[in-house]
């Protein structure tokens, strides 16, 4: 577009503000006195030459929609031989990935917010395509793939842990395999059908406390005395060990033995305290002092008993004398 003069630019801006449909006449420009009358025709001719005005007749003009022309030029530059828009390779890859996730995990009907999650993973977290797919697979395993907030949290968690490439997914698949083993073990040992809350406890034991199948099994062995063992009990035991820096079965066995000894010692001390002999006063037992009359009667009874014993001894001695001492 050639450079426009001051008068031409003034007329063009005025027509854009006053005539929304873009159609006006030579008399309209002259009557409003936008520029001196003698310069109007020259300025209009300049605009027509530049392609921003179209002369409909000798007296009638129409503004050209420059924005539409710009958009059409852009579209025409980005279409193939059949007139279809040409997409960049990354856009094709994104659409193919989104379609695959939609069909696999959402039965062909995925909410817009999950498309936004895909874009966040690709363009903000810079996930590889197969990592995005694995993220939705993990969401289904955890039964959260329909809960947008939890899926976004999971995506952020993976990003912070560095699970953005195919190579980094090795750790993820190891955790997933471990989780499957623990799920099968807990369901078998507890003889229950696992529910969502059980899955949450198991996932937390593995991801937060680093528990493996052997450690979980030993935890179950330690808790077999419970009549109604729950996944929560196993979780609490694993957390107790984790807080005590116990990460393996060997350390857990040492920890439990030490704890057993401490409990046994405490129980022994408790029994010792309850078996100590105490005086009547220490035991809280008090006896009323005997009255004076009772005391004299008791003394008299003791004297009579002693006298009777002496008489019996004398009587026995006399019998022995007459019997010859036999």
ZAMARGU-4260 file (C-alpha; in steps of 0.2 Angstrom, whole numbers, plus 5000, padded with zeros to 4 digits):
<rodrens>
0) 5000/5000/5000 | 5007/5017/4995 | 5010/5031/5008 | 4994/5041/5011 | 4994/5060/5013
5) 4987/5069/5028 | 4970/5073/5020 | 4967/5055/5013 | 4970/5048/5031 | 4959/5061/5038
10) 4945/5056/5027 | 4947/5038/5029 | 4947/5039/5048 | 4931/5050/5048 | 4922/5038/5036
15) 4926/5023/5048 | 4919/5032/5063 | 4903/5040/5054 | 4898/5027/5041 | 4898/5010/5049
20) 4892/5001/5033 | 4906/5010/5024 | 4895/5018/5010 | 4896/5037/5008 | 4895/5050/4994
25) 4906/5065/4988 | 4892/5077/4995 | 4894/5069/5012 | 4912/5073/5013 | 4910/5090/5007
30) 4895/5095/5018 | 4904/5089/5034 | 4919/5100/5029 | 4932/5087/5035 | 4945/5095/5024
35) 4944/5110/5012 | 4932/5107/4998 | 4945/5109/4984 | 4956/5095/4992 | 4942/5082/4993
40) 4943/5074/4976 | 4961/5073/4977 | 4961/5064/4994 | 4947/5052/4988 | 4957/5048/4972
45) 4972/5044/4983 | 4962/5032/4994 | 4955/5023/4978 | 4972/5021/4971 | 4978/5014/4988
50) 4964/5001/4987 | 4956/5006/5004 | 4941/5014/4994 | 4930/5008/4980 | 4921/5020/4968
55) 4904/5013/4966 | 4899/5028/4955 | 4904/5045/4951 | 4897/5051/4967 | 4897/5036/4978
60) 4911/5027/4987 | 4913/5011/4999 | 4926/5007/5011 | 4936/4991/5010 | 4936/4979/5025
65) 4955/4978/5027 | 4954/4966/5042 | 4944/4953/5031 | 4957/4955/5017 | 4971/4952/5029
70) 4962/4936/5036 | 4958/4930/5019 | 4976/4932/5014 | 4982/4922/5029 | 4970/4908/5026
75) 4974/4907/5008 | 4992/4905/5012 | 4988/4891/5024 | 4977/4879/5014 | 4982/4864/5004
80) 4977/4861/4986 | 4960/4855/4991 | 4956/4871/5001 | 4958/4863/5018 | 4968/4872/5032
85) 4986/4867/5033 | 4991/4863/5051 | 5008/4862/5058 | 5015/4845/5063 | 5013/4848/5081
90) 4995/4853/5079 | 4992/4837/5070 | 5000/4827/5083 | 4990/4836/5097 | 4974/4833/5088
95) 4978/4815/5085 | 4983/4812/5103 | 4967/4821/5110 | 4956/4810/5098 | 4965/4794/5104
100) 4963/4799/5123 | 4944/4804/5120 | 4940/4787/5112 | 4950/4776/5124 | 4946/4784/5141
105) 4930/4794/5138 | 4920/4784/5126 | 4921/4797/5113 | 4914/4811/5124 | 4928/4821/5133
110) 4924/4837/5142 | 4933/4853/5136 | 4942/4855/5152 | 4952/4839/5148 | 4957/4846/5131
115) 4964/4860/5141 | 4973/4848/5152 | 4981/4840/5136 | 4987/4858/5130 | 4994/4861/5148
120) 5004/4845/5148 | 5010/4848/5130 | 5014/4867/5130 | 5017/4872/5148 | 5024/4856/5155
125) 5032/4850/5139 | 5027/4832/5140 | 5030/4820/5126 | 5015/4813/5118 | 5016/4796/5125
130) 5018/4803/5143 | 5002/4813/5141 | 4993/4797/5136 | 5001/4788/5151 | 4995/4802/5162
135) 4977/4798/5157 | 4980/4779/5159 | 4986/4782/5177 | 4970/4793/5180 | 4959/4778/5175
140) 4969/4766/5186 | 4967/4778/5201 | 4949/4781/5196 | 4951/4800/5195 | 4950/4802/5176
145) 4933/4810/5177 | 4939/4822/5191 | 4947/4837/5182 | 4955/4844/5198 | 4963/4828/5203
150) 4969/4825/5185 | 4977/4843/5185 | 4985/4839/5202 | 4992/4823/5195 | 4999/4831/5180
155) 5008/4844/5190 | 5015/4831/5202 | 5022/4822/5187 | 5030/4838/5181 | 5038/4841/5198
160) 5045/4823/5198 | 5052/4825/5181 | 5040/4812/5172 | 5040/4822/5156 | 5049/4810/5144
165) 5047/4792/5139 | 5064/4788/5148 | 5058/4796/5164 | 5042/4785/5163 | 5053/4770/5169
170) 5051/4775/5187 | 5032/4777/5184 | 5030/4760/5177 | 5040/4753/5192 | 5028/4761/5204
175) 5013/4755/5194 | 5019/4737/5194 | 5022/4738/5213 | 5005/4745/5216 | 4996/4731/5206
180) 5006/4719/5217 | 5001/4727/5233 | 4983/4728/5228 | 4982/4710/5224 | 4991/4705/5240
185) 4979/4716/5251 | 4964/4710/5243 | 4969/4692/5245 | 4975/4693/5263 | 4961/4703/5269
190) 4948/4693/5259 | 4939/4709/5253 | 4934/4718/5238 | 4945/4734/5237 | 4935/4750/5236
195) 4941/4768/5231 | 4947/4772/5249 | 4957/4756/5249 | 4965/4761/5233 | 4969/4778/5240
200) 4978/4771/5255 | 4988/4758/5244 | 4993/4772/5232 | 4999/4783/5247 | 5008/4769/5255
205) 5018/4767/5239 | 5020/4784/5232 | 5022/4793/5249 | 5031/4780/5260 | 5040/4770/5247
210) 5032/4753/5253 | 5034/4738/5243 | 5025/4721/5242 | 5036/4713/5255 | 5035/4727/5268
215) 5016/4727/5266 | 5015/4709/5269 | 5025/4709/5284 | 5014/4723/5291 | 4999/4712/5288
220) 5008/4698/5298 | 5011/4710/5312 | 4993/4715/5313 | 4985/4698/5311 | 4979/4698/5329
225) 4966/4711/5324 | 4949/4703/5322 | 4944/4715/5308 | 4959/4720/5299 | 4957/4735/5287
230) 4968/4743/5274 | 4968/4759/5285 | 4977/4748/5299 | 4990/4743/5286 | 4992/4761/5281
235) 4995/4767/5299 | 5008/4753/5302 | 5017/4758/5286 | 5016/4776/5291 | 5023/4772/5309
240) 5038/4763/5301 | 5041/4777/5289 | 5041/4790/5303 | 5053/4779/5312 | 5064/4779/5297
245) 5060/4760/5294 | 5061/4756/5275 | 5064/4738/5274 | 5057/4721/5281 | 5073/4718/5291
250) 5073/4735/5299 | 5054/4733/5302 | 5058/4716/5311 | 5071/4724/5322 | 5059/4739/5326
255) 5044/4727/5330 | 5056/4716/5342 | 5062/4731/5351 | 5044/4737/5353 | 5039/4720/5359
260) 5052/4721/5372 | 5048/4738/5378 | 5029/4733/5380 | 5034/4717/5390 | 5045/4727/5401
265) 5032/4740/5404 | 5019/4726/5408 | 5031/4718/5420 | 5034/4734/5429 | 5015/4737/5430
270) 5012/4719/5438 | 5026/4722/5450 | 5018/4738/5456 | 5002/4730/5459 | 5010/4715/5469
275) 5019/4725/5482 | 5015/4720/5500 | 5008/4734/5510 | 5004/4737/5529 | 4986/4739/5534
280) 4989/4757/5536 | 4996/4759/5518 | 4982/4749/5511 | 4970/4760/5520 | 4964/4747/5532
285) 4960/4754/5550 | 4954/4745/5566 | 4945/4753/5580 | 4954/4753/5597 | 4946/4741/5610
290) 4937/4748/5624 | 4943/4747/5642 | 4929/4734/5647 | 4933/4723/5632 | 4951/4724/5636
295) 4949/4718/5654 | 4938/4704/5649 | 4950/4698/5636 | 4964/4699/5649 | 4953/4689/5662
300) 4949/4676/5648 | 4968/4674/5645 | 4972/4671/5663 | 4958/4658/5665 | 4964/4649/5650
305) 4982/4649/5657 | 4976/4642/5673 | 4966/4628/5665 | 4981/4623/5655 | 4991/4622/5671
310) 4978/4611/5680 | 4978/4599/5665 | 4997/4597/5666 | 4996/4593/5684 | 4982/4581/5681
315) 4992/4572/5668 | 5007/4571/5679 | 4997/4562/5693 | 4990/4550/5680 | 5008/4546/5675
320) 5014/4543/5693 | 5001/4530/5696 | 5003/4521/5680 | 5021/4519/5682 | 5026/4533/5670
325) 5021/4523/5655
</rodrens>
